[in-house]
Amino acid sequence: MSYVKTLEDVSPIPINLPRIYLLGDTGAGKTTIIRKILGTDSFNFPTTRQTRTTVAITEYIISKSLPFKATYIFKTVDQIKGYILEILHEAMYKAYTFKGKQEDQYKIAKYLKQTTDQRFRLYYIISEDFLFNICDQIFELVPLIENQIENLKKEFPDDEGEIETLFELSLENLKEDFEAIRDDVFSKIHKKVVQVCDGYDLNSQLSYYQYSNEQKETFIEKCKMILSSEKNSISPVIDYARIQGDLLADWINEDTEIVLIDGEGIGHDTKEASLLAPRHYEHFYKSDAIVLVEESKKPFVASGKSALRSIFERGYGDKLIVIFSKLDEVIPYDIDNPYREDIIDEVNNSLENVLSALKNEKVEILLKEDRLYYFSEVNQTVLNEETIDEFLSVINKAKELFDFKVNFIKPEYDFEMLSGYLTKSTERFINLYNEMLQREHWQTIKAFNRRMCWGIDGFRMFTPIADFEEKINEEIKLFISNPKNWNTEVTEKLKIESINHVKREFNQLILEFARQIMITKPTYNWYDAMSYYGSGSTFIRKRRIQEILNDAVPVDLSSIDAMDFKNLIKQILVEAIEKCENIA
């Protein structure tokens, strides 16, 4: 996370505060829970929407001793312009397929609202009238696109059937037209940012804006203008936010000091329904408590099950707390007038079912009663006593986890056996990407390529850092979980704690390694792949991306060339164990 050093330099978190990371499906209630703890219901902050997930991760540093101050890390100019251009090209493609029919014109406006992964919502910043103005400009270009494609069919007769290739080339031929629209949109965004952020200019490099005010109401209103999941906010251009101050509900002990981290919804896209993004693991590692929020009415039917798997398989289960939200919406089918305990039993039955299913999949999960909490009627202005007690218990449990001393006894491994565990992981990874590169639309591949240039972990189904870590973890988790010996007498409980510690350290190091070999080291090659246009450019870009990944990851782990790679994995595991010893 490139913004970490900047944040720690300009707005460091006090070292004595427990960190609580909230995650869960979009709409599960994470942000509502944070609002209740902050006591900011009357300000409607943070804003909540059932279908709109948190995109800019926000940290709330809560302490009476801290002044009201907010620090915002912005996306770069290159990123913002890149997102705008993606939106314009997608809308142009739809307009072309609609053949420029006037009655379809307003259908195009919806494609101008946001990127296809919904992580850059242009319509928050740009007015609806201006969006329709862009729509008009795009339809004016339809005849030019059609004319370009007809001419290109004559120039490249072999590509006549490849309309997508010809469309991409026509976009390049009309590059100045699209860049003029892009720059006009960017100008509107920049003007809005300058207005909201007291003259702050968007930058070509990582940059930040800070705001402070002694008046709570004024401070929060400013935060809303920047962060809200609403129209007229500038949240799409915010990459990360850190907000601090005396933000605590009056029903919570006034000497409470904590850090709440509102993470992005894990059900935001179909890929993350089965595989957590690396950004979550980085927050897991730094947090003292991981709070998974699940809807009581339908727990673990979306992304929660895979989140449980990922948390425990990577050694973070010791930090886990589960909140079942919206308990009041559960109606047990066989009880007419159920008590709270009856409803909780119903929810726990669902939990037992998912734990049983995971056990059948060889994932052993232990969740004690003191890690399970049940919230009801959280949307009400005044919380009921049971839910207040549950809130306070969660905060106290997080404090306990913060105070918990890590115990570690070094497990001994036969590293000569490690090679036997690493057999198919890289082959599966490369095959996965070869298949996706052949299957996915050229615009999706280009958007993925662009994010690799920016150092962003992925785009939609293309998440190479997470996929690499998953494939390696599938094989090496058994090795880590089964050391050949221990260097002293150790209880079963301490064995589990020690192995989980190794898994956590290995998880962080393998993610760092993946970024190094697939993003940092081949940065120039990603820019090179992005530079292609014209006839055959889609094919060349796909081949170039395949080359980048093949250079980073050996396909055949049984080959002589793969020995260095296996040694690197071994070194990472050795380093993970050494870090455990140094921390304990």
C-alpha positions in Angstrom: 0.0 0.0 0.0 2.0 3.0 -1.3 0.0 5.5 0.8 1.0 4.0 4.1 4.3 5.9 4.6 2.6 9.2 3.6 -0.2 8.7 6.2 2.2 7.7 8.9 4.3 10.8 8.2 1.5 13.3 8.2 -1.1 11.7 10.5 0.3 8.8 12.5 -1.9 6.5 14.6 -1.1 6.5 18.3 0.6 3.2 19.1 -1.6 2.4 22.1 -4.9 2.1 20.2 -6.5 -1.3 19.3 -7.3 -1.5 15.6 -10.6 -3.1 14.5 -11.1 -4.0 10.8 -14.7 -4.5 9.6 -15.5 -6.5 6.5 -18.6 -8.2 5.1 -20.9 -8.3 2.1 -22.1 -5.1 0.6 -25.1 -4.0 2.6 -24.4 -6.2 5.6 -24.3 -3.1 7.8 -20.6 -2.4 8.4 -20.9 1.4 7.9 -24.1 1.5 9.9 -22.3 -0.1 12.8 -19.4 2.4 12.5 -21.9 5.3 12.5 -23.5 4.1 15.7 -20.1 3.9 17.4 -19.1 7.3 16.2 -22.5 8.7 17.4 -23.0 10.5 14.0 -26.5 9.4 13.1 -27.8 13.0 13.3 -25.2 14.0 10.7 -26.0 11.1 8.4 -22.3 10.3 8.4 -20.8 8.0 7.1 -23.5 7.7 4.4 -25.0 4.3 3.9 -26.6 2.7 0.9 -27.8 -0.9 0.6 -26.4 -1.2 -2.9 -23.4 1.0 -2.7 -20.3 -0.4 -1.1 -17.5 1.6 0.6 -14.7 2.0 -2.0 -12.3 4.5 -0.4 -11.2 2.6 2.8 -11.6 4.9 5.8 -9.9 4.8 9.2 -11.5 6.4 12.2 -9.1 7.2 15.0 -11.3 7.8 18.0 -10.0 9.6 21.1 -11.1 12.5 23.2 -7.5 13.7 23.3 -7.2 14.1 19.5 -8.3 17.2 17.5 -10.7 16.8 14.6 -8.4 16.2 11.6 -8.9 14.4 8.3 -6.3 13.3 5.8 -7.2 12.2 2.3 -5.0 10.4 -0.2 -6.0 11.2 -3.8 -5.8 9.1 -6.9 -3.3 10.5 -9.4 -4.2 12.6 -12.4 -3.1 9.7 -14.7 -5.4 7.3 -12.8 -8.4 9.6 -12.9 -8.0 10.3 -16.6 -7.5 6.6 -17.3 -10.8 5.8 -15.5 -12.6 8.5 -17.5 -11.2 7.2 -20.8 -12.4 3.7 -19.9 -15.9 4.9 -19.3 -15.9 6.9 -22.6 -14.7 3.9 -24.6 -17.2 1.6 -23.0 -20.0 4.1 -23.7 -18.8 4.6 -27.3 -18.8 0.8 -28.0 -22.4 0.6 -26.8 -23.4 3.6 -28.9 -21.8 2.0 -31.9 -23.6 -1.4 -31.3 -26.9 0.6 -31.0 -26.0 2.1 -34.4 -26.5 5.6 -33.1 -30.3 5.3 -32.9 -31.7 8.4 -31.2 -34.2 6.5 -29.1 -31.3 4.6 -27.6 -29.3 7.7 -26.8 -30.3 7.9 -23.1 -29.5 4.2 -22.6 -25.9 5.2 -23.2 -25.9 7.6 -20.2 -25.9 4.7 -17.8 -22.6 3.5 -19.2 -21.1 6.9 -18.5 -21.9 6.7 -14.8 -19.0 4.5 -13.6 -16.3 2.0 -14.6 -17.5 -1.5 -15.2 -16.1 -2.6 -11.9 -18.1 0.2 -10.2 -15.0 1.4 -8.3 -14.9 4.8 -10.0 -18.3 6.4 -9.9 -18.2 9.4 -12.2 -21.9 10.4 -11.6 -21.1 11.3 -8.0 -19.0 14.3 -9.2 -20.5 15.1 -12.6 -24.0 16.5 -12.9 -26.6 14.6 -14.8 -27.0 17.4 -17.4 -23.3 17.2 -18.1 -23.4 13.4 -18.4 -26.1 13.8 -21.0 -24.0 16.4 -22.8 -21.2 13.9 -23.0 -23.7 11.4 -24.3 -24.6 13.8 -27.1 -20.9 14.2 -28.0 -20.4 10.4 -28.1 -23.4 10.0 -30.5 -21.9 12.7 -32.7 -18.9 10.5 -33.1 -20.8 7.4 -34.1 -20.9 8.2 -37.8 -17.1 8.8 -37.6 -16.5 5.5 -35.9 -18.7 3.7 -38.5 -16.8 5.4 -41.3 -13.4 4.6 -39.7 -14.4 0.9 -39.4 -15.6 0.7 -43.0 -12.3 2.2 -44.2 -10.3 -0.1 -42.0 -12.1 -3.1 -43.4 -10.7 -2.1 -46.8 -7.2 -1.4 -45.4 -7.1 -4.7 -43.4 -9.3 -7.1 -45.2 -7.9 -10.0 -43.2 -9.4 -8.4 -40.1 -12.8 -7.7 -41.5 -14.6 -10.2 -39.3 -12.8 -8.8 -36.2 -15.0 -5.9 -35.5 -13.7 -5.5 -31.9 -10.1 -5.1 -33.3 -11.3 -2.6 -35.9 -13.3 -0.7 -33.3 -10.2 -0.5 -31.1 -8.1 0.8 -34.0 -10.8 3.4 -34.8 -10.7 4.7 -31.3 -7.0 5.3 -31.7 -7.7 7.1 -35.0 -10.1 9.3 -33.1 -7.8 9.7 -30.1 -7.8 13.5 -30.1 -11.6 13.6 -30.0 -11.8 11.3 -27.0 -9.0 13.0 -25.2 -10.8 16.3 -25.7 -13.9 14.9 -24.0 -11.8 13.3 -21.3 -10.0 16.5 -20.6 -13.3 18.4 -20.4 -14.6 15.8 -17.8 -11.4 16.0 -15.9 -11.6 19.8 -15.8 -15.0 19.5 -14.2 -13.7 17.1 -11.6 -10.7 19.2 -10.9 -12.8 22.3 -10.5 -15.0 20.4 -8.0 -12.0 19.2 -6.0 -10.5 22.7 -5.9 -13.8 24.0 -4.6 -14.3 21.4 -1.9 -10.7 21.2 -0.8 -9.8 24.8 -0.4 -7.8 25.2 -3.6 -6.1 21.8 -3.5 -4.8 20.7 -7.0 -4.9 17.1 -8.2 -1.4 15.8 -8.7 0.5 13.5 -11.0 2.1 11.9 -8.0 0.7 10.4 -4.8 -0.6 13.4 -2.8 -2.8 14.3 0.1 -5.1 17.0 1.5 -5.7 17.7 5.2 -8.5 19.5 6.9 -9.1 20.3 10.6 -11.7 22.3 12.5 -12.5 22.7 16.1 -16.3 22.5 15.5 -17.5 18.9 15.2 -20.5 19.8 13.0 -18.5 21.8 10.6 -15.8 19.1 10.5 -18.2 16.3 9.7 -20.0 18.3 7.0 -16.7 18.7 5.3 -16.0 15.0 5.6 -19.4 14.3 4.0 -18.6 16.5 1.0 -15.4 14.5 0.4 -16.4 11.0 1.3 -20.1 10.5 0.9 -21.5 7.7 -1.2 -23.7 10.3 -2.7 -24.0 12.7 -5.7 -22.1 16.0 -5.3 -19.2 14.3 -3.3 -15.7 13.8 -4.6 -15.3 10.3 -3.1 -14.4 8.7 -6.5 -11.1 10.5 -6.5 -10.2 9.5 -2.9 -8.0 6.5 -2.5 -7.8 6.3 1.3 -9.0 8.4 4.2 -7.9 8.8 7.9 -10.3 10.7 10.2 -9.5 11.4 13.8 -11.0 13.2 16.8 -13.5 13.0 19.6 -16.0 10.9 17.7 -17.7 8.5 20.1 -21.4 7.8 20.9 -22.5 9.0 24.4 -23.5 5.5 25.5 -19.9 4.3 25.2 -17.4 4.9 28.0 -15.8 8.3 27.3 -12.2 7.0 27.9 -12.6 4.5 25.0 -9.9 4.9 22.4 -9.9 2.7 19.3 -9.3 2.7 15.5 -12.1 1.5 13.3 -11.4 0.6 9.7 -14.3 0.6 7.3 -13.1 -1.8 4.5 -14.6 -2.3 1.0 -17.5 -4.7 0.8 -16.2 -8.2 0.0 -19.3 -9.1 -2.2 -18.5 -6.1 -4.4 -17.7 -8.3 -7.4 -18.2 -12.0 -8.3 -14.5 -12.8 -8.1 -14.2 -11.6 -4.5 -17.2 -13.8 -3.6 -14.7 -16.7 -3.7 -11.3 -15.0 -3.2 -10.4 -12.1 -0.9 -8.3 -9.3 -2.4 -4.8 -8.7 -1.0 -5.8 -5.4 0.6 -7.9 -7.3 3.2 -4.9 -9.4 4.2 -2.8 -6.4 4.7 -5.4 -4.9 7.1 -5.8 -8.3 8.8 -2.1 -8.3 9.5 -2.1 -4.9 11.1 -5.4 -5.1 12.9 -5.9 -6.5 16.4 -9.5 -7.6 15.7 -11.1 -8.6 12.4 -14.9 -8.1 12.6 -16.9 -10.1 10.0 -20.4 -8.7 9.7 -23.0 -11.1 8.4 -26.8 -10.5 7.9 -28.7 -12.7 10.5 -31.4 -13.5 8.0 -29.1 -15.0 5.4 -25.6 -15.5 6.9 -22.8 -16.9 4.8 -24.9 -17.2 1.6 -22.7 -14.8 -0.3 -19.0 -14.1 0.5 -18.9 -14.8 4.2 -18.1 -18.5 3.8 -15.1 -17.8 1.6 -14.0 -15.1 4.0 -14.1 -17.6 6.9 -12.0 -20.0 4.9 -9.5 -17.3 3.9 -9.2 -16.0 7.4 -8.5 -19.3 9.1 -6.3 -20.8 6.3 -4.0 -17.8 6.5 -3.7 -17.9 10.3 -5.9 -14.9 11.2 -8.6 -16.9 13.0 -7.3 -15.8 16.4 -8.3 -12.3 15.6 -11.8 -13.0 14.3 -15.1 -11.6 15.8 -18.4 -12.3 14.0 -21.3 -9.9 14.2 -24.7 -11.0 13.0 -26.6 -7.9 12.0 -30.3 -7.3 11.5 -31.3 -9.9 14.1 -34.8 -8.4 14.2 -35.4 -9.5 10.6 -35.1 -13.2 11.4 -38.4 -15.1 11.9 -38.0 -18.7 13.1 -40.3 -20.8 11.0 -41.6 -23.0 13.8 -42.1 -20.5 16.7 -45.0 -18.0 16.7 -43.7 -15.6 19.4 -39.9 -16.2 19.5 -37.7 -14.8 22.2 -34.3 -13.3 21.4 -32.7 -16.6 22.4 -34.9 -18.5 19.9 -33.8 -16.2 17.1 -30.2 -16.5 18.0 -30.5 -20.3 17.9 -31.9 -20.0 14.4 -28.9 -17.9 13.3 -26.5 -20.3 15.0 -28.0 -23.2 13.1 -27.0 -21.5 9.9 -23.5 -20.9 11.3 -23.2 -24.6 12.3 -24.2 -25.6 8.7 -21.5 -23.5 7.1 -18.9 -24.7 9.6 -19.9 -28.3 8.9 -19.6 -27.6 5.1 -16.2 -26.1 5.5 -15.1 -29.1 7.7 -16.1 -31.4 4.8 -13.8 -29.3 2.6 -10.9 -29.9 5.1 -11.1 -26.4 6.7 -11.3 -26.7 10.5 -12.8 -23.5 12.1 -13.2 -23.0 15.8 -15.5 -20.1 16.8 -16.1 -19.7 20.5 -19.3 -18.2 21.9 -17.4 -15.1 23.1 -16.5 -14.3 19.5 -20.2 -14.2 18.3 -22.4 -11.2 18.7 -26.0 -10.3 17.6 -27.2 -6.9 16.7 -30.8 -5.9 16.3 -32.6 -2.7 15.3 -29.3 -0.9 14.6 -31.1 1.4 12.2 -33.3 2.8 15.0 -32.3 6.2 16.5 -32.1 4.7 20.0 -30.4 1.3 20.4 -32.0 -1.3 22.5 -30.2 -2.5 25.7 -29.2 -5.9 24.3 -27.6 -4.4 21.2 -25.8 -1.8 23.3 -24.4 -4.6 25.5 -23.3 -6.4 22.4 -21.6 -3.3 21.0 -19.7 -2.8 24.2 -18.7 -6.4 24.4 -17.2 -6.3 20.8 -15.2 -3.2 21.8 -14.0 -4.9 25.0 -13.1 -8.1 23.1 -11.0 -6.0 20.7 -9.2 -4.4 23.6 -8.5 -7.9 25.0 -7.0 -9.0 21.6 -4.9 -5.8 21.5 -3.5 -6.7 25.0 -2.9 -10.3 24.1 0.7 -11.2 24.0 1.8 -13.3 21.1 3.3 -16.6 22.2 5.5 -18.4 19.7 7.4 -21.7 19.9 9.5 -22.4 16.7 8.2 -25.3 14.7 10.9 -27.4 13.0 10.5 -28.3 9.3 12.2 -30.6 6.9 12.7 -28.2 4.1 13.9 -30.9 1.8 10.3 -32.0 1.7 9.0 -28.6 0.7 9.6 -29.2 -3.0 7.2 -32.1 -2.9 4.4 -29.8 -1.8 5.0 -27.3 -4.6 4.0 -29.3 -7.7 1.1 -27.7 -9.6 0.5 -24.3 -8.1 2.3 -22.2 -10.8 1.0 -24.3 -13.7 -2.6 -23.8 -12.4 -1.9 -20.1 -12.1 -0.5 -19.7 -15.7 -3.3 -21.9 -17.1 -5.9 -19.8 -15.4 -4.5 -16.6 -17.0 -4.0 -18.1 -20.4 -7.7 -19.1 -20.4 -8.9 -15.7 -19.2 -6.8 -13.8 -21.7 -8.3 -15.9 -24.5 -11.8 -15.6 -23.1 -12.3 -12.0 -21.9 -13.2 -8.9 -23.9 -10.3 -6.8 -25.1 -11.5 -3.7 -23.1 -11.4 -5.8 -19.9 -7.8 -6.9 -20.7 -6.7 -3.4 -21.5 -8.3 -2.1 -18.3 -6.4 -4.8 -16.4 -3.2 -3.9 -18.2 -3.7 -0.2 -17.2 -4.1 -1.1 -13.5 -0.8 -3.1 -13.6 0.9 0.0 -14.9 -0.5 1.9 -12.0 0.6 -0.7 -9.5 -3.0 -1.6 -8.6 -3.5 -5.3 -7.8 -6.0 -6.1 -10.5 -9.3 -5.5 -12.4 -12.5 -7.6 -12.1 -11.6 -11.3 -12.6 -7.9 -10.4 -13.3 -6.3 -10.5 -9.8 -2.9 -12.0 -10.3 -1.5 -11.2 -6.8 -4.5 -12.8 -5.1 -4.6 -15.7 -7.5 -0.8 -16.4 -7.1 -1.1 -16.3 -3.3 -4.1 -18.6 -3.4 -2.4 -21.2 -5.6 0.8 -21.2 -3.5 -1.2 -21.3 -0.3 -3.3 -24.3 -1.4 -0.2 -26.4 -1.6 2.0 -25.0 1.2 -0.6 -24.7 3.9 -0.3 -28.5 4.6 3.5 -28.2 4.9 3.2 -25.3 7.4 0.5 -27.1 9.4 2.6 -30.2 9.8 6.1 -29.5 11.2 8.3 -32.5 11.7 9.1 -31.5 15.3 9.1 -28.7 17.9 12.3 -27.5 19.6 10.7 -27.8 23.1 7.7 -29.4 24.8 4.6 -27.5 23.7 0.8 -27.7 24.3 -1.7 -28.2 21.5 -3.0 -24.7 22.0 0.4 -23.1 21.6 1.1 -25.3 18.6 -1.9 -23.8 16.9 -1.0 -20.2 17.9 2.6 -20.7 16.6 1.5 -22.2 13.3 -1.1 -19.5 12.8 1.7 -16.9 13.4 3.8 -18.5 10.7 0.9 -18.5 8.3 0.2 -14.8 8.9 3.9 -13.8 8.3 4.1 -16.1 5.2 0.9 -14.6 3.8 2.3 -11.1 4.0 5.7 -12.0 2.5 4.2 -14.0 -0.3 1.9 -11.2 -1.3 4.9 -8.8 -1.3 6.9 -11.3 -3.4 4.0 -11.6 -5.9 3.8 -7.9 -6.3 7.6 -7.7 -6.8 7.8 -10.3 -9.5 4.5 -9.4 -11.3 4.1 -5.6 -10.9 7.2 -3.9 -9.7 9.9 -5.7 -11.6 8.1 -5.8 -15.0 6.7 -2.2 -14.7 8.3 -1.2 -18.0 6.9 -4.3 -19.7 3.3 -3.5 -18.6 3.7 0.0 -20.1 5.0 -1.6 -23.2 2.0 -4.0 -23.5 -0.3 -1.0 -22.9 1.3 1.0 -25.8 0.1 -1.3 -28.6 -2.6 -0.2 -30.9 -3.7 -0.9 -34.4 -4.3 -4.1 -36.4 -3.5 -7.1 -34.3 -2.9 -5.1 -31.2 -5.3 -7.1 -29.0 -3.5 -10.3 -29.9 -0.1 -8.7 -29.3 -1.2 -7.3 -25.9 -2.5 -10.7 -24.8 0.8 -12.4 -25.9 2.8 -9.7 -24.1 0.9 -10.2 -20.9 1.4 -13.9 -21.1 5.1 -13.3 -21.5 5.2 -11.1 -18.4 3.5 -13.7 -16.3 5.5 -16.6 -17.7 8.7 -14.7 -16.9 7.6 -14.1 -13.4 6.2 -17.6 -12.6 7.8 -20.9 -13.9 5.1 -23.1 -15.4 6.7 -26.4 -14.7 7.9 -26.7 -11.1 9.6 -30.0 -11.9 12.0 -28.4 -14.3 15.6 -27.5 -13.5 14.9 -23.8 -14.1 12.2 -23.9 -11.4 14.7 -24.8 -8.7 15.5 -21.1 -8.0 11.8 -20.3 -7.7 11.3 -23.1 -5.1 14.4 -21.9 -3.2 12.8 -18.4 -3.1 9.6 -19.9 -1.6 11.7 -21.7 0.9 13.6 -18.5 1.8 10.2 -16.7 2.3 9.0 -19.4 4.7 12.3 -19.2 6.6 12.0 -15.5 6.8 8.4 -15.8 8.0 9.6 -18.0 10.9 12.4 -15.6 11.8 9.9 -12.7 11.9 7.8 -14.8 14.3 10.7 -15.3 16.6 11.6 -11.6 16.5 8.0 -10.4 17.2 7.3 -12.9 20.0 
